[in-house]
Amino acid sequence: MKYLSLLLVSVLLMGCMTTTNIGVYDPNVALDEQCTLQISGDLFVKEFDGQEVSWEKSKFANIMWGTSPDNLVIIDIPAGSHKFIVDYFYSASTTSTSSVSSTSTSSVSSTTLSVSRGANGLKAEYDFLPGYVYRMSANRTTSAVSVVIYGRGKK
């Protein structure tokens, strides 16, 4: 019984992890010629250098924690110049409040609406150096979304 409790706690803690490590994209490339790419959890990479890929958080993580930019997908890729096609998803909540009042009664009602939105087919290109860690994230304004890649330093 003691071990069953420990196993249950371990499984629950593993479920709280929000990082999905895909591993190495091309195992034929020497480790010293690779870099690490951390992909924001609200991005889904669907093409890498013209090859179809599916770099995204696990379906379980999407259900449990949503598409938060804090949830990362990590993959090691060869250094060099690379092109990506990415989809971006986010949830937005809006609350509308209406009030009705008269001399005898006063009423206030509030409604919250959660909507999933996104942008498909965003393009990004970047030159990666070996041995470095990079982060891919989304930059969203009220009128546009872009993909940003920046270096985070040596591994």
Number of C-alpha atoms within 10 A of each C-alpha: 6 6 8 9 10 11 12 11 12 11 11 11 10 10 12 11 12 21 18 19 16 15 13 17 13 12 12 8 13 9 16 11 15 24 22 25 22 21 27 23 30 24 29 22 21 18 18 17 12 11 10 12 15 12 21 24 26 16 9 11 20 16 10 12 14 18 23 17 16 14 23 25 26 23 18 22 21 23 19 13 11 15 15 20 21 22 18 23 18 17 13 9 9 9 9 9 9 9 9 9 9 7 5 5 7 9 9 9 9 9 9 10 9 10 10 10 10 12 14 14 14 16 15 16 15 13 11 22 18 17 18 18 20 22 17 21 21 21 10 12 8 5 5 8 15 15 19 14 18 14 14 13 9 12 10
